[in-house]
């Protein structure tokens, strides 16, 4: 064997040993890294569980990242879990939120569904001291929910959500803290006043109607424009007519709401009221008619009056809706200009 061949064999042997050593080192590094990741996940799980259960004693003092979101589309950071917490442990919940903020938690961090801790805290059973704490730490009271889509076009502020739930106490609190009653949702362009009538089916109960009326008064008194239109051209009067909310309609009209407002389809409040089969209220029709008798003969963009439908070609007429002037559920065509019965 020549000197050249001998040197080549020794080089190959050392290279093989080096490759094996490199592989072993890589496996060791990977094992250590995976162990660190697992420990971090365990610490994060402990942190989130302590916040969710409002257990101050179980709150880890260090190790877990306060800003890491839990897995899932609607993932939450520690502060989101903490503000929701357990209502029965409100004192401990407040201590945990205070501790997280002192340790650097972001008071305006978004959860996976785009909400801030303040918006998570403005849920049913909300706690005034908790909201006060978040506000003193700089939370944005008029922050819009960060994610909107075709399926969630109404993502708005905490005031919008409170109005949708008809939470009179929370609306009062938010307005006292200078929440903006004129703020619009990003896609639907709705004010909080529009959202009062978002859940029309539940307006059948008298208690729900009374709360809705109280919300209307609070928002209008605070400066929410009653004639504001959404992306479909609807005012709060349209929404109240769809819900057949007689008292709210009277209140809105007494505040100067335009009774002649039309939506993007040319519908007036009368069209909306007559269209409402589920919550029909004859008082609504008479109230609107007493303010503007011509609404019963006003046509939309297809030429339809509230009680009479006309085909796009204009050749035939048919009774399109449950007639507001005849005995329900009888539906009859009302001749144009006929007196209100």
Secondary structure, DSSP 8 states (H G I E B T S, - for coil): --HHHHHHHHHHHHHHHHHHHHHHHHHHHHHHHHHHHHHHHHHHHHHHHHHHTT-GGG--SSSS-TT---SSTT---HHHHHHHS-GGGHHHHHHHHHHHHHTT--TT---TTS--HHHHHSSTT--HHHHHHHHHTT--TT---S---SS-TT---HHHHHHHHT-HHHHHHHHHTT--TT---TTT---HHHHTTS-GGGGGSHHHHHHHHHHHHHHHHTT--TT---TTS--HHHHHHHTT-HHHHHHHHHTT--TT---TT---HHHHHHH-STT--HHHHHHHHHH-GGGGG---TTS--SS-EE-TTSS-EE--S--TTSSTT------TT----
